[in-house]
Amino acid sequence: MHRILLLGTGGIAGHHVEEFAGIPGCSIVACVDQVPGRAAAFAAASKIGDSFESLEAAIAWGQFDAAINATPDGAHRATTLALLGVGKHVFCEKPLAPNHADALAMTEAAEAAGVINMVNLTYRNSPAIHEARRMVQAGEIGALRHVEASYRQSWLVSKSWGDWRVEDKWLWRLSSRHGSTGVLGDVGIHILDFATYGAGQDIVSLHADLVTFPKAEGERIGDYVLDANDSVAMTARLDCGALATIVASRYMTGHANDLSLALHGTQGAIKVETDGKASSLSACLGGDVDLQRWRTLDLPSVKRNARRFADALDAGRNGDPSFRRAADMQKLIDAAFESSAAKLPISVA
C-alpha cells in the first residue's frame, strides 16, 4: 500500500482525493494545511486519518511514502525540496516552479534522490492527445509542416465563473504585485506541453508577444494593479523544421476553458479538442485530403496522471510528465517573457 500525504487543502485537493480513491494500492493517509483548523476540517470531510498544520510536523510523523503537492505555486519549490530531502516521492501540481532556474533545481534534486517525480499536467488525461502523438510519430500525416495550438478562456468578458472585478480569486491573477505572471504563467505550461507533446517535437526557437489590455480606470481595482498579461501569441520553430503558432487568452469570448491543437502534415492533418473533461480527435487523411473532408476518430482509453504516478510507484521507475518535462516547459515560458520584452525571437538551447 502506497501511503500518500496531501499537502495543501485548497480547491484542487478534492480532485486529488477523488482520483486516488479509485486507485487500488493507494491511500491518502494525512493532509497538511498551514491555516489553523483547515487541515483537520478537510481530513474529517474527506475521511483522511491524520492532519497537520505544518509540513515539518508531517515529516516528523513520517508515516507516508509519497506526497501530492497541491500548495500555491509560490510554495512548490520549498515544500518539494523538503520532501525530497527525506526521500519522499512527489506528485506536484503545475507549474513546478515560477521560473526555469527553480524548476531545474527541483528536477536535479529529485533525480539525485532517486525518487518518483511527476507533475500533474491536467490535459495529459485527454485520450485524444495521446492518439494524436501516436499518429504523428507513426507518419500517418506525413512530414509535419504546421502546428496551431490555442488555450481559450473568457472570464474577462463572461461571468460564468464569477465577476473578476469584485472577487479576489480572479483579481490576483491580473496583478504581478500579487504573484501573477498572467495568462502565460497560468496556462502557458498547459498549451506548450499540449502542443509539443502532441507534435512529438521540441521547440528550438520562438517569438512571443504578450499583451495587457485596459480593464479599469487607472488600471487598478483596490490594491490590485492590473498589469499582468491577458493574451499571448507566439510563433515557434520545431526541431523537425515545422512552424507552430501558439496562443492563449482570457478574452476568447464564448469559450470557458478549452484547448485545441491542429497538426498539419504533407499527407494529412488531425485536430484535437478538449475542455479537460471530454475530448475529440478528427482527421483529414487519404482520399479525404482532396475532398477537404474531416472524420471523427474513435479513441482508445488512457491512464490518467494519478494512475500513472501510482504505476510509477509500483514499478520503481519514473513516469511522465516528469519534473524534467515541466522544467523544459518552464524554460519555454521564460524564453517567451524574454522574447516579448526584447521584441526579438529567442533560440531555446
C-alpha positions in Angstrom: 0.0 0.0 0.0 1.3 3.4 -1.0 0.7 5.9 1.8 0.3 9.4 0.4 0.4 12.8 2.1 -1.8 15.5 0.7 0.0 18.9 1.0 -2.5 21.7 0.7 -6.3 21.5 1.0 -7.4 24.2 -1.4 -9.7 23.8 -4.4 -7.6 21.2 -6.3 -7.2 19.0 -3.2 -10.7 17.5 -3.5 -9.9 16.4 -7.1 -6.8 14.5 -5.8 -8.9 12.8 -3.1 -11.3 11.6 -5.8 -8.6 10.5 -8.2 -6.6 8.5 -5.7 -9.7 7.0 -4.0 -10.2 5.0 -7.2 -6.7 3.6 -7.5 -6.0 0.2 -5.8 -3.0 0.2 -3.6 -3.0 3.9 -2.8 -4.3 5.7 0.3 -4.2 9.3 1.3 -3.3 8.9 5.0 -2.8 12.5 6.0 -3.2 16.1 4.9 -1.4 19.4 5.7 -2.6 23.0 5.6 -1.0 25.9 7.5 -4.3 27.7 8.0 -5.4 26.8 11.6 -8.2 24.2 11.6 -8.4 23.8 7.8 -6.5 20.5 7.6 -8.5 19.0 10.4 -11.7 20.0 8.8 -10.7 18.7 5.4 -9.5 15.4 6.9 -12.8 14.9 8.6 -14.8 15.7 5.5 -12.6 13.5 3.3 -12.2 10.6 5.8 -8.4 11.1 6.0 -6.9 9.7 9.1 -4.4 12.4 10.2 -3.9 16.1 9.7 -1.1 18.6 10.3 -0.7 22.4 10.3 2.9 22.3 9.0 4.9 20.2 6.6 7.6 19.9 9.3 5.2 18.2 11.6 4.1 15.8 8.9 7.7 14.9 8.0 8.5 14.4 11.7 5.5 12.0 11.8 6.8 10.3 8.7 4.2 7.7 8.1 3.9 8.3 4.4 5.9 7.2 1.2 4.8 9.8 -1.3 3.2 13.3 -1.4 0.8 15.2 -3.5 2.0 18.9 -3.6 -1.2 20.9 -4.0 0.1 24.1 -2.4 0.0 27.5 -4.1 2.5 27.9 -6.9 5.0 30.0 -5.0 5.3 27.3 -2.3 6.1 24.4 -4.6 9.9 24.8 -4.5 10.5 25.0 -0.8 7.9 22.3 0.1 9.0 19.9 -2.6 12.7 20.2 -1.7 11.8 19.5 1.9 10.0 16.3 0.8 12.8 15.2 -1.5 15.3 15.8 1.3 13.7 13.0 3.3 13.3 10.7 0.3 9.6 11.1 -0.5 8.2 10.6 -3.9 6.3 13.7 -5.2 3.4 14.3 -7.5 3.3 18.1 -7.9 0.7 20.5 -9.3 1.7 22.7 -12.1 3.6 24.9 -12.6 6.6 23.1 -11.0 8.1 26.5 -10.2 7.7 30.1 -11.3 10.9 30.1 -13.3 13.3 27.7 -15.0 16.1 28.0 -12.5 13.9 26.9 -9.6 12.3 24.1 -11.7 15.7 22.8 -12.7 16.9 22.8 -9.1 13.9 20.8 -8.1 14.4 18.4 -11.0 18.0 17.8 -10.2 17.2 17.3 -6.5 14.5 14.7 -7.4 16.8 12.9 -9.8 19.7 12.9 -7.3 17.3 11.5 -4.6 16.2 8.7 -7.0 12.5 9.2 -6.2 9.5 9.2 -8.4 8.8 12.8 -9.5 5.8 13.8 -11.7 3.8 16.9 -12.4 0.0 16.9 -12.9 -0.4 18.4 -16.3 -4.1 18.0 -16.5 -4.6 17.8 -20.2 -2.4 14.7 -20.5 -5.5 13.0 -19.2 -7.1 13.5 -22.7 -7.0 10.3 -24.8 -7.1 12.5 -27.9 -3.7 14.0 -27.3 -2.0 10.6 -26.9 -3.6 9.2 -30.0 -2.6 12.4 -32.0 1.0 11.9 -30.9 1.0 8.2 -31.9 -0.4 9.1 -35.3 2.2 11.8 -35.9 5.1 9.6 -34.8 3.8 6.7 -37.0 3.9 9.0 -40.0 0.2 8.9 -40.7 0.0 12.6 -41.6 3.4 12.6 -43.4 6.0 15.1 -42.6 4.8 17.7 -40.0 4.7 21.2 -41.5 2.4 23.4 -39.4 1.0 23.3 -35.8 -1.8 25.5 -34.4 -2.4 25.4 -30.7 -4.9 27.5 -28.6 -5.8 27.8 -25.0 -9.1 29.7 -24.8 -10.7 31.3 -21.7 -13.2 34.1 -21.5 -13.5 35.0 -17.8 -12.5 38.6 -18.5 -15.7 39.0 -20.6 -18.0 36.4 -19.1 -19.4 36.0 -15.6 -19.8 32.2 -15.9 -17.0 31.7 -13.4 -17.9 34.8 -11.3 -17.1 38.5 -11.6 -13.4 39.2 -11.7 -14.0 42.9 -10.9 -15.0 42.1 -7.3 -13.6 38.6 -6.5 -10.1 38.3 -5.1 -9.7 34.8 -6.6 -9.6 36.4 -10.0 -8.2 39.8 -9.3 -4.9 38.4 -8.0 -4.4 36.7 -11.4 -4.3 40.1 -13.0 -1.7 41.7 -10.7 2.0 40.9 -10.8 2.3 42.5 -7.3 0.1 39.7 -6.0 2.2 37.0 -7.7 0.6 36.6 -11.1 2.6 36.1 -14.2 -0.5 36.5 -16.3 -2.1 34.1 -18.7 1.3 32.9 -19.9 2.3 31.9 -16.4 -1.1 30.5 -15.5 -1.8 28.2 -18.5 1.3 28.6 -20.7 2.7 25.3 -19.4 -0.5 23.5 -20.4 -0.6 24.7 -24.0 3.1 24.4 -24.6 3.1 20.8 -23.3 -0.1 20.1 -25.3 1.4 21.4 -28.5 4.8 19.8 -28.2 3.7 16.5 -26.8 1.0 16.1 -29.5 3.5 17.0 -32.2 6.2 14.8 -30.7 8.7 17.7 -31.2 10.7 20.2 -29.2 10.7 24.0 -29.8 14.1 25.3 -30.9 13.2 29.0 -31.2 10.2 31.2 -30.5 9.0 34.8 -30.9 6.3 35.9 -28.4 4.1 38.9 -27.9 2.4 39.4 -24.5 -0.4 42.0 -24.3 -2.1 43.5 -21.3 -5.4 45.2 -22.2 -7.0 48.2 -20.4 -9.6 46.9 -18.0 -10.3 49.5 -15.3 -9.8 53.2 -14.6 -6.2 53.8 -13.7 -5.5 50.1 -14.4 -6.2 49.2 -10.8 -9.0 47.9 -8.6 -8.4 48.5 -4.9 -5.0 47.1 -4.0 -4.7 45.2 -7.4 -2.6 46.9 -10.1 -3.9 45.2 -13.3 -0.6 44.8 -15.1 -0.3 41.0 -15.8 -0.6 39.8 -19.4 -4.1 38.9 -20.7 -3.1 37.3 -24.0 -0.1 35.8 -25.6 0.7 34.8 -29.2 3.9 33.2 -30.3 5.4 31.7 -33.4 7.8 28.8 -32.9 10.0 26.6 -34.9 10.1 22.9 -34.0 13.2 20.7 -34.3 11.8 19.0 -37.4 11.5 22.4 -39.1 7.8 22.8 -38.8 6.2 26.2 -37.9 3.9 26.5 -34.9 1.5 29.2 -33.8 0.6 29.1 -30.1 -1.9 31.4 -28.4 -3.6 31.7 -25.0 -6.0 34.4 -23.9 -8.6 35.3 -21.3 -10.6 37.2 -23.9 -11.7 34.3 -26.1 -15.4 35.1 -25.9 -17.6 32.0 -26.0 -15.0 29.6 -24.6 -15.0 29.0 -20.9 -11.9 26.8 -20.8 -10.8 24.7 -23.8 -7.8 23.7 -25.8 -7.3 22.9 -29.4 -4.4 21.5 -31.4 -4.2 21.1 -35.2 -1.3 19.2 -36.7 -0.9 19.6 -40.5 1.4 17.3 -42.5 2.3 16.6 -46.1 -0.2 13.7 -46.2 -3.0 14.7 -43.9 -4.0 16.6 -40.8 -5.5 15.9 -37.3 -7.3 18.1 -34.8 -7.6 17.7 -31.1 -10.3 19.5 -29.0 -10.7 19.2 -25.2 -12.3 21.1 -22.3 -10.5 19.0 -19.8 -13.4 16.7 -19.4 -14.4 15.5 -22.9 -12.0 15.4 -25.8 -12.3 14.6 -29.5 -9.9 13.8 -32.4 -10.7 14.3 -36.1 -8.6 13.6 -39.1 -8.4 14.5 -42.8 -6.4 11.6 -44.3 -6.1 9.6 -47.6 -8.8 10.4 -50.1 -10.4 12.9 -47.8 -7.4 15.3 -48.4 -8.6 16.1 -51.9 -12.2 16.4 -50.6 -11.3 18.6 -47.6 -13.3 16.2 -45.5 -12.8 15.5 -41.8 -13.8 12.4 -39.9 -14.2 11.9 -36.1 -12.0 9.1 -34.9 -12.6 6.6 -32.1 -10.2 7.0 -29.1 -8.6 4.3 -27.0 -8.7 4.7 -23.2 -5.7 6.1 -21.5 -4.4 6.1 -17.9 -4.9 9.4 -16.1 -1.9 11.2 -14.4 -2.7 10.0 -10.9 -2.8 6.4 -12.1 0.5 6.8 -14.0 2.0 8.1 -10.8 0.7 5.1 -8.9 2.1 2.8 -11.6 5.5 4.5 -11.3 5.5 3.9 -7.6 4.7 0.2 -8.3 7.4 -0.1 -10.9 10.0 2.0 -9.1 10.6 3.8 -12.4 9.8 7.4 -13.1 6.7 8.3 -15.1 5.7 11.1 -17.5 5.1 14.0 -17.2 8.2 14.3 -15.1 9.8 17.2 -13.3 12.3 17.4 -16.1 9.5 17.7 -18.7 7.9 20.5 -16.6 11.2 22.3 -16.2 11.7 22.1 -20.0 8.2 23.8 -20.4 9.2 26.4 -17.9 12.3 27.2 -19.9 10.0 28.0 -22.9 7.8 30.2 -20.7 10.9 32.1 -19.5 12.0 32.5 -23.1 8.6 33.8 -24.1 8.8 36.5 -21.5 12.3 37.4 -22.7 11.2 37.5 -26.3 8.3 39.7 -25.7 10.3 42.2 -23.6 13.1 42.4 -26.3 10.7 42.2 -29.2 13.0 39.6 -30.7 13.0 35.8 -31.5 14.8 33.7 -28.9 16.7 30.5 -29.5 16.0 27.8 -27.0 19.2 25.7 -26.5 
